[in-house]
């Protein structure tokens, strides 16, 4: 899930989601705005964020932003933020020193109930059960970290490939 969000961000940032042509300047500007919004969300996921506040901050009509966000990302604004927060919470659950409430609040959820409900909906289990399962597999943590590093390196290679391809295409124009 985290990888999907990363890929989505890469596609938005490099505008690979839409064909480039001179008539689509307004849409391109809106993609740039959406990129700014995604970066803002990534930096402030642990704060109270609402679509209305984001629309005001970026001087965009609330209804337009809602539809634009859903059309481009395929998920609602709130669902996107919930996914980001859930992803950020997963590594925090490895820390036995933190309570589930602390994990929930550090991840940007308003309270434990909201966190537990979202977690259970997404992962079909309580955060505490996830924590317990992870502790049972603690000896495999190093393998997981190595795999995550490898996946991040692959994402970086994909992004470099896109950039190289874009340079080749520009050179051939």
N, C-alpha and C positions, 0 to 999 in steps of 0.2 A: 504494500500500500504506500509506504513511504517512497518507494522507487517510482511509483506511478505519479505521485505528486512532484517528485524531482524532474521526471521526464516532462510532465505538463509545464512546469516552470521553464525548462530549457526550450520547449517548443514555443511558448509565449514570448520568451525573451528574444529569441532569434526569428520570430515570426514565420515558423515553418507550418503553421496551421492554415494559412491562407495563401492563395496564389498572389504573387506580387504583380500589380499593374498600376499604372498612373491614376486610374479612375477610382482607386480604392484608398485614397489618402485619408479620408475621414475614419475609415475602419482601422487603418494602420495607426492613426493617432489614438484611437480608442484601445487598441492592443497595447500601445505604449503606456497608456493610463492603467490598464489592467495589470501590466507588469509592475508598475509602481505600487498598486494596491496589493498585489501578491507579496512584494518585498516588505511592505508595511505589515501585512499579516504575519509574515515569517518573523519579523522583529518584535511584534507586539502580541503574539498569540496568547501570552499569559495574562493579558489585560482584558478588561471588559470591552468587547468589540461588537458593534451592531452595524447592520447594513446602513441604517440611517446615519450613524456617526461617520461611517466611511464615505457615504455619498456627500455629506456636508464637507468633510475634510478635503475631498478631491473635487468639489464643486460639480457634482454629477447628479442628475435627477435620480431620485430613489428608485422609481419604477423602471427607468431605463437601465440603471445599474443592475438591478435584480434580474431582469430578462437577459441583458448582455452577458452577465456572469454565468448564468445557467446555460445559455446557448453555447458559449465558448467552452466552458469547463465540463458541462454535462451534469453538474451537481449544483445545488443551491448554495448560496453564500454561507448559510449557517452550517450546512453539511460539510462544506470545505473546511471551515474553521474547526468543526468537531473532529474531522479526520486529522487535521494538523495536530490538534491538542492530544488526541489519542496516541498518535505516533510519538509525540514528545514525551508522553507519560510512560511508555513501555520501558525505556532504560531506567527510569526512576523507580520502577517496581523492583528492580534488582537490589536496590539498597534497603536492607532490612532495618536500617535506622529510621527510615521514613515511614510514617503511617500512611494508610490509604488516603486519609483526609489531606495530609501534606502533599502527597503526589497529585491529588485532584486539584488542589489550589495552585500548586506550582505549574501545573499544566494549563491553567487558565479556566478551569471549570468553576462555576459559582459555588458549588458545594459537592459533598460526597455523593449525594443522591443523583445529581445530574451526571456526575462522572460514572458512577456505577451503572446507571441506566444506559448511557451511551456505550460504555465498554461491553456490557452484556449484549446489547443489540449488535454490535460489530463483531465480537469475538465469541459469542454464545457461552460466556462464562463470566463469573465475577472476577474483579481484579485480584482479589485475595487468592482465588484458585489458580489464576495465571501465575501469580507470584510463587505459590507453592510448587506448581509444575516446573517452573524455572529453577527453583532451588534443587529439585530432584535431579535436574540435568546440569547442575553447576559445573561438573567436570568437563562438559562439552563447550563451555563458554569461550574458551580460546579458539576453538574451531569456528564458532559463530562469528567472533570478531574478525577472524581471518577471512571468512566468507563475505562479511559485510565490507571489509576493505577491498576485496576483489571486485565486488559489485560496484562500489564507488569508483574504482579505477576504470571499470568497463563503462560506466556512465561518462566519466571524463573523456575516455577514448571516443565514445559515440559523439559527444559534443564537439571534440576536435575534428572528427570526421565530417560532421555537418558544416563546421566552419571552413574546412579545406574544400569541401564540395561547393560551398557558396563562393569561395574565391575563384575556383575553376570556372564556375558558371558566369561570374562577373567578367572574368578574363575573356570568355568566349562570346560575350555580347558585343 
